[in-house]
Amino acid sequence: METGVNNLMEEIRKAFALEEVDVRTYSPLVLAYIGDGIYELVVRSLLVGQGNAQAAKLHKRASALVNAGAQSAMLERIKGELTEEELKVFRRGRNANSPTMAKHASVSEYRRATGFEALMGYLYLTGQTGRLLELARLGLEEELCDTRN
C-alpha cells in the first residue's frame, strides 16, 4: 500500500465499513472487472482535464482508448516496463476463461486486454495508484497527443 497518496479504494472501505480482503484471493476476472472501471475513470479524467468539450466528443475519444484493441496495444507498449509480479497478474488475466468476447477485437486482443484490465485492477486494489498512473501515462502518451488534435 502506498503511503501519502489518497487511495480511493481505502476511502471507499472506510466510508462503507468494508473489510480488507487479500487481493491474491480474487479471480483474475474480478480484477479485470474493477480494472476496466478504474482505467476508464483514468481516461475520462485525463480527457476532462484537457478542457471543456462536448460530452459526445469526450465519449468518442474515451471509447477509442478504452476498448480491447486499444488496451491490447497499450499492454504491448508497456510490457517491457512491468515487474515480474505485474507480469504474473497480467498473465493470469490473459489466461482466464472469460464467458464473453469483444465485438470488434480478435481473441488474442481480447485476452491481452483482459490481462491489462486485471493488472489495472490489481494495482488499484493494492493501493499502488502511483504505479497504475505511471503505466497508464507510459501507454497513453502518443494517444493523448492524438486526442488533443
PyMOL commands that set and color helices and strands:
alter all, ss='L'
color gray80, all
select helices_A, chain A and resi 8-15+23-25+28-49+55-65+68-81+84-95+107-125+129-148
alter helices_A, ss='H'
color red, helices_A
deselect
rebuild
show_as cartoon
